[in-house]
Amino acid sequence: QWADPGEEELAMVEGEEATVEMEVLDTPQSSDTPVDESLSVETSEETTTSPPTERPTAEPPQTDVIFRIQVGTFDQRENAENVWRRLTQAGFDARISTYTENEQVRYRVQVGDFQTQDAANRVAEELRGMNFSAWVFPVG
């Protein structure tokens, strides 16, 4: 039981001693009455099982990021076209893009637009197995 709200608060100042009286209130008593073990409970031997539930498969989150593989960067367009040709003949979705660096046009050969980095990594490994360089990078 808690103290009655009307009782005075006990105030202590550091270094002072206080005497507190405590009274133990009612505690639950154990019963000496034996449990009647002759009481019966109805049980059933029949067991029912529910069919296994299908766990939903995790869908990759939809993001605006895609992944590409850079196969090479070239100073000469002809070199980029040769690599592009080999890739497209092998069935890869390859492209050539240009950029300018130090006032010189350069040519990048890239493969794919992949929804996940794992998918891009798998194709990059395949390209490396064909003796191409392959770097996966995010776009977007």
Order of alpha helices (4+ residues) and beta strands (2+ residues): beta-alpha-beta-beta-alpha-beta
